[in-house]
Amino acid sequence: MLPNSPRKKQLMPDRHLSQNPADQQTLDAPHVLVIEDNRDLAKLFCDLLEIVGCTTEIATTVNAALNLVKKKTPQLVFCDLGLPGEKSGFEFPQELRALGNIGNVRLIAVTGYSSPEDHARVLESGFECMVTKPFKFTQIQSIVDSMRQT
């Protein structure tokens, strides 16, 4: 599978709370964008997200991620902060907002650093919260579950 290609959709049974197909897509299979330059970690991340019923896409740079968002807006984004290319993950929230009309996309920073300064910079950049590598499955599951409840 190519790094920026959509991954297969997996719907979770018995979770339909609305008759509106668009609502069912959001509740049952939220679309998640994973921005991560380490391809093995990105695939693992997507595998975990698909276990909890999400559809996923992978981008390895901020620019690639923005191009994917222009085609299909995700409900949730996990973004590595140390990305290659012209822009770091810290710049993604501002670049995403500059696209306009993106709705209520939840942004989660992913990093190997966890100092108080890093955490403050993450929040100032526009992320909702930060997940520190190595992350646990339960952390990812909790974030997806909380998104489904809002």
DOFIKOL-399930 format. One record per residue: residue number from 1; residue in one letter; z, y, x of N, C-alpha, C, CB in turn. Coordinates in steps of 0.02 Angstrom, whole numbers. Glycine has a CB too. Layout:
REM DOFIKOL-399930
(rec NUM 'a' (Z Y X) (Z Y X) (Z Y X) (Z Y X))
...
***
This chain:
REM DOFIKOL-399930
(rec 1 'm' (0 -59 42) (0 0 0) (0 62 44) (61 0 -48))
(rec 2 'l' (-40 112 28) (-43 173 66) (20 214 57) (-104 215 45))
(rec 3 'p' (41 252 107) (105 287 104) (110 337 48) (118 321 168))
(rec 4 'n' (56 368 26) (60 419 -26) (35 393 -93) (20 479 -6))
(rec 5 's' (26 328 -100) (0 301 -162) (56 286 -211) (-42 238 -149))
(rec 6 'p' (41 291 -277) (92 274 -327) (110 201 -323) (67 292 -397))
(rec 7 'r' (173 187 -334) (196 118 -335) (198 94 -407) (265 109 -301))
(rec 8 'k' (198 29 -417) (193 2 -484) (251 24 -528) (189 -73 -482))
(rec 9 'k' (237 33 -591) (286 53 -640) (324 -8 -664) (252 90 -699))
(rec 10 'q' (390 -1 -668) (431 -54 -695) (475 -24 -749) (474 -88 -639))
(rec 11 'l' (466 -48 -811) (507 -24 -866) (565 -71 -877) (465 -18 -930))
(rec 12 'm' (622 -43 -892) (681 -84 -906) (683 -97 -981) (747 -48 -881))
(rec 13 'p' (692 -159 -1003) (692 -175 -1074) (755 -149 -1109) (687 -250 -1084))
(rec 14 'd' (749 -141 -1175) (805 -123 -1218) (837 -56 -1200) (857 -176 -1215))
(rec 15 'r' (800 -9 -1174) (828 56 -1157) (795 111 -1197) (821 69 -1082))
(rec 16 'h' (753 94 -1245) (716 145 -1282) (762 179 -1333) (655 114 -1318))
(rec 17 'l' (777 242 -1321) (821 280 -1364) (783 329 -1408) (873 316 -1323))
(rec 18 's' (719 337 -1395) (678 385 -1431) (612 351 -1449) (667 449 -1389))
(rec 19 'q' (582 376 -1503) (516 350 -1522) (460 388 -1486) (507 356 -1598))
(rec 20 'n' (477 442 -1453) (428 482 -1417) (413 448 -1350) (453 554 -1406))
(rec 21 'p' (349 427 -1337) (333 393 -1274) (350 434 -1212) (259 376 -1273))
(rec 22 'a' (344 500 -1215) (361 541 -1156) (435 537 -1142) (340 615 -1168))
(rec 23 'd' (477 538 -1195) (549 531 -1185) (566 462 -1157) (585 542 -1251))
(rec 24 'q' (532 411 -1181) (545 343 -1157) (528 338 -1083) (505 292 -1197))
(rec 25 'q' (473 370 -1061) (455 369 -990) (511 400 -948) (389 406 -978))
(rec 26 't' (538 457 -971) (590 491 -934) (654 449 -933) (603 559 -964))
(rec 27 'l' (672 420 -989) (734 382 -993) (728 313 -960) (755 373 -1064))
(rec 28 'd' (673 279 -971) (667 211 -948) (640 205 -877) (623 173 -994))
(rec 29 'a' (593 246 -860) (562 242 -794) (551 311 -766) (496 203 -797))
(rec 30 'p' (604 345 -746) (595 411 -717) (551 407 -655) (663 443 -699))
(rec 31 'h' (509 457 -648) (465 459 -590) (501 494 -532) (398 497 -608))
(rec 32 'v' (504 459 -475) (541 484 -417) (495 490 -357) (600 437 -401))
(rec 33 'l' (499 546 -324) (463 557 -262) (511 550 -203) (429 628 -262))
(rec 34 'v' (493 507 -156) (532 497 -95) (493 529 -38) (545 420 -82))
(rec 35 'i' (524 578 -6) (492 612 51) (530 588 114) (494 691 44))
(rec 36 'e' (497 545 151) (530 513 209) (475 493 258) (572 451 187))
(rec 37 'd' (484 512 322) (433 496 372) (441 426 401) (435 547 428))
(rec 38 'n' (498 396 394) (508 327 417) (483 281 362) (583 313 435))
(rec 39 'r' (425 250 373) (392 211 320) (434 152 296) (325 186 345))
(rec 40 'd' (469 119 341) (511 63 321) (568 86 276) (539 26 382))
(rec 41 'l' (600 141 295) (654 168 254) (627 192 187) (690 225 291))
(rec 42 'a' (569 224 187) (539 247 125) (526 189 78) (474 285 139))
(rec 43 'k' (499 134 104) (486 76 62) (551 47 35) (447 23 102))
(rec 44 'l' (602 41 77) (666 16 55) (695 61 0) (715 11 113))
(rec 45 'f' (690 125 10) (714 174 -39) (679 163 -106) (703 247 -14))
(rec 46 'c' (613 156 -103) (575 145 -165) (592 79 -197) (500 148 -150))
(rec 47 'd' (602 27 -158) (622 -38 -185) (688 -32 -223) (628 -90 -129))
(rec 48 'l' (736 5 -195) (800 15 -229) (791 54 -294) (849 51 -182))
(rec 49 'l' (750 105 -292) (738 145 -351) (703 104 -406) (696 207 -334))
(rec 50 'e' (657 62 -386) (622 20 -434) (669 -31 -465) (563 -14 -402))
(rec 51 'i' (718 -54 -429) (768 -101 -456) (805 -69 -515) (818 -123 -402))
(rec 52 'v' (818 -4 -510) (852 31 -565) (804 61 -615) (896 86 -537))
(rec 53 'g' (740 40 -612) (693 57 -664) (650 118 -654) (728 64 -725))
(rec 54 'c' (646 144 -594) (605 204 -581) (534 185 -559) (639 248 -527))
(rec 55 't' (489 232 -569) (424 228 -536) (429 274 -475) (364 249 -584))
(rec 56 't' (393 258 -422) (402 296 -360) (336 313 -327) (444 256 -312))
(rec 57 'e' (339 365 -288) (285 385 -242) (318 404 -176) (242 444 -271))
(rec 58 'i' (280 395 -122) (305 412 -56) (260 466 -25) (307 349 -10))
(rec 59 'a' (292 515 6) (258 564 47) (294 567 114) (256 636 12))
(rec 60 't' (257 578 168) (287 578 234) (296 649 263) (246 537 281))
(rec 61 't' (269 699 229) (277 769 250) (287 812 188) (215 793 291))
(rec 62 'v' (310 873 199) (319 920 144) (252 935 111) (353 985 169))
(rec 63 'n' (200 947 150) (135 963 122) (107 906 80) (86 981 177))
(rec 64 'a' (115 844 103) (92 787 65) (132 782 -1) (100 721 106))
(rec 65 'a' (196 796 2) (238 794 -58) (216 846 -108) (312 805 -39))
(rec 66 'l' (202 906 -85) (180 959 -131) (114 941 -164) (172 1026 -93))
(rec 67 'n' (69 909 -128) (6 887 -157) (18 835 -212) (-40 858 -103))
(rec 68 'l' (65 790 -201) (81 740 -252) (112 773 -314) (129 687 -224))
(rec 69 'v' (156 821 -303) (188 856 -359) (136 892 -402) (241 905 -333))
(rec 70 'k' (85 919 -371) (32 954 -409) (-3 906 -456) (-18 986 -361))
(rec 71 'k' (-6 842 -438) (-40 792 -480) (7 764 -534) (-66 735 -437))
(rec 72 'k' (70 753 -516) (118 724 -562) (188 747 -542) (114 646 -564))
(rec 73 't' (220 785 -585) (286 811 -570) (339 757 -578) (302 872 -615))
(rec 74 'p' (379 745 -527) (432 695 -533) (492 724 -570) (453 670 -463))
(rec 75 'q' (535 680 -594) (598 702 -623) (651 709 -568) (623 653 -677))
(rec 76 'l' (641 672 -513) (691 669 -460) (655 665 -393) (739 609 -469))
(rec 77 'v' (682 700 -342) (654 697 -275) (711 684 -226) (617 764 -257))
(rec 78 'f' (700 634 -183) (744 621 -125) (704 644 -65) (766 545 -120))
(rec 79 'c' (730 693 -28) (693 723 27) (732 720 93) (676 796 11))
(rec 80 'd' (703 686 141) (730 685 209) (727 757 236) (692 635 255))
(rec 81 'l' (775 777 275) (775 845 301) (738 851 367) (846 869 310))
(rec 82 'g' (737 798 407) (705 800 473) (635 771 469) (745 761 524))
(rec 83 'l' (589 809 441) (520 785 431) (473 813 484) (495 804 361))
(rec 84 'p' (421 776 502) (372 803 549) (326 852 513) (330 745 580))
(rec 85 'g' (288 888 552) (240 935 522) (264 1006 527) (226 917 450))
(rec 86 'e' (228 1049 492) (242 1121 495) (307 1140 459) (185 1159 465))
(rec 87 'k' (328 1099 410) (386 1117 370) (438 1062 371) (365 1132 297))
(rec 88 's' (501 1081 375) (555 1032 372) (575 1021 299) (617 1056 413))
(rec 89 'g' (615 971 289) (640 957 222) (679 1015 192) (682 896 222))
(rec 90 'f' (711 1055 235) (749 1113 211) (704 1162 174) (783 1148 269))
(rec 91 'e' (640 1163 190) (593 1210 159) (564 1184 94) (537 1225 207))
(rec 92 'f' (573 1120 79) (542 1091 20) (562 1125 -46) (558 1019 17))
(rec 93 'p' (627 1137 -59) (644 1167 -123) (609 1234 -136) (719 1178 -127))
(rec 94 'q' (606 1277 -86) (572 1341 -94) (498 1332 -106) (584 1385 -32))
(rec 95 'e' (467 1287 -68) (395 1274 -77) (382 1245 -146) (370 1226 -22))
(rec 96 'l' (426 1202 -170) (417 1172 -235) (422 1225 -290) (470 1118 -247))
(rec 97 'r' (472 1268 -286) (479 1322 -335) (419 1369 -335) (543 1362 -322))
(rec 98 'a' (388 1378 -276) (330 1422 -271) (270 1395 -311) (310 1431 -198))
(rec 99 'l' (270 1330 -324) (216 1302 -364) (219 1326 -436) (219 1225 -362))
(rec 100 'g' (279 1343 -460) (288 1365 -528) (282 1308 -577) (238 1419 -545))
(rec 101 'n' (307 1317 -637) (301 1270 -692) (314 1197 -672) (233 1276 -723))
(rec 102 'i' (369 1185 -639) (384 1117 -618) (439 1084 -661) (406 1116 -546))
(rec 103 'g' (465 1122 -708) (517 1094 -751) (583 1087 -714) (495 1026 -777))
(rec 104 'n' (622 1040 -737) (690 1030 -710) (690 971 -662) (740 1019 -768))
(rec 105 'v' (662 980 -604) (660 928 -553) (726 929 -515) (600 938 -504))
(rec 106 'r' (758 871 -510) (821 866 -472) (805 850 -400) (868 812 -503))
(rec 107 'l' (834 888 -354) (820 882 -283) (881 857 -246) (797 949 -254))
(rec 108 'i' (873 802 -210) (926 771 -172) (905 768 -99) (944 700 -199))
(rec 109 'a' (945 797 -55) (930 795 17) (955 728 45) (964 855 54))
(rec 110 'v' (918 702 94) (936 641 128) (937 656 203) (886 581 111))
(rec 111 't' (993 641 236) (998 659 306) (1047 612 343) (1021 731 314))
(rec 112 'g' (1040 611 408) (1086 575 450) (1144 618 473) (1050 546 509))
(rec 113 'y' (1142 682 456) (1194 729 476) (1239 744 417) (1163 794 504))
(rec 114 's' (1303 753 430) (1349 765 374) (1404 815 389) (1380 700 353))
(rec 115 's' (1391 862 433) (1441 912 448) (1447 961 389) (1424 950 513))
(rec 116 'p' (1503 997 385) (1509 1048 332) (1454 1100 335) (1577 1083 338))
(rec 117 'e' (1431 1116 396) (1377 1165 403) (1312 1137 374) (1367 1184 477))
(rec 118 'd' (1298 1073 387) (1239 1041 359) (1241 1041 283) (1231 969 385))
(rec 119 'h' (1299 1024 256) (1307 1022 184) (1295 1091 153) (1377 996 165))
(rec 120 'a' (1323 1143 183) (1314 1211 158) (1240 1231 161) (1356 1261 199))
(rec 121 'r' (1206 1214 216) (1135 1231 223) (1093 1195 170) (1110 1213 293))
(rec 122 'v' (1111 1132 155) (1076 1094 104) (1081 1130 36) (1106 1022 98))
(rec 123 'l' (1141 1150 17) (1150 1184 -47) (1115 1252 -48) (1225 1193 -61))
(rec 124 'e' (1119 1289 8) (1085 1354 12) (1009 1346 7) (1103 1389 78))
(rec 125 's' (983 1290 31) (911 1278 29) (886 1263 -41) (894 1221 75))
(rec 126 'g' (931 1244 -86) (911 1230 -155) (917 1158 -177) (841 1252 -164))
(rec 127 'f' (948 1116 -136) (959 1047 -156) (1022 1043 -199) (965 1001 -94))
(rec 128 'e' (1024 994 -243) (1082 983 -286) (1139 952 -248) (1063 939 -345))
(rec 129 'c' (1123 905 -204) (1174 872 -164) (1141 838 -105) (1214 821 -207))
(rec 130 'm' (1181 804 -65) (1157 772 -4) (1181 700 -2) (1182 811 58))
(rec 131 'v' (1135 655 17) (1152 585 28) (1144 573 103) (1105 536 -14))
(rec 132 't' (1197 546 133) (1197 535 205) (1173 465 222) (1266 547 235))
(rec 133 'k' (1128 461 271) (1105 396 296) (1160 366 340) (1037 403 334))
(rec 134 'p' (1172 303 339) (1141 255 293) (1172 261 224) (1149 183 320))
(rec 135 'f' (1131 263 173) (1155 270 105) (1168 201 75) (1104 310 62))
(rec 136 'k' (1204 201 21) (1220 138 -14) (1183 136 -80) (1297 131 -25))
(rec 137 'f' (1166 76 -101) (1131 66 -164) (1168 99 -221) (1123 -9 -178))
(rec 138 't' (1234 95 -222) (1273 124 -276) (1266 200 -280) (1346 105 -268))
(rec 139 'q' (1256 232 -222) (1245 305 -222) (1180 322 -258) (1244 332 -150))
(rec 140 'i' (1128 285 -242) (1062 298 -272) (1065 283 -347) (1007 255 -239))
(rec 141 'q' (1096 227 -365) (1103 207 -435) (1141 260 -474) (1137 139 -440))
(rec 142 's' (1195 287 -446) (1235 338 -480) (1194 401 -492) (1297 356 -439))
(rec 143 'i' (1153 421 -444) (1112 481 -453) (1061 470 -508) (1076 498 -387))
(rec 144 'v' (1028 413 -509) (979 398 -562) (1014 394 -630) (942 331 -546))
(rec 145 'd' (1071 361 -633) (1109 357 -696) (1129 425 -722) (1170 314 -687))
(rec 146 's' (1152 469 -678) (1173 536 -699) (1113 576 -724) (1208 573 -642))
(rec 147 'm' (1054 565 -693) (993 599 -715) (975 577 -785) (935 586 -666))
(rec 148 'r' (983 513 -799) (966 487 -865) (1012 515 -919) (970 411 -865))
(rec 149 'q' (1072 534 -901) (1121 559 -950) (1113 633 -964) (1191 545 -926))
(rec 150 't' (1072 668 -924) (1065 740 -935) (1003 756 -975) (1062 778 -870))
***
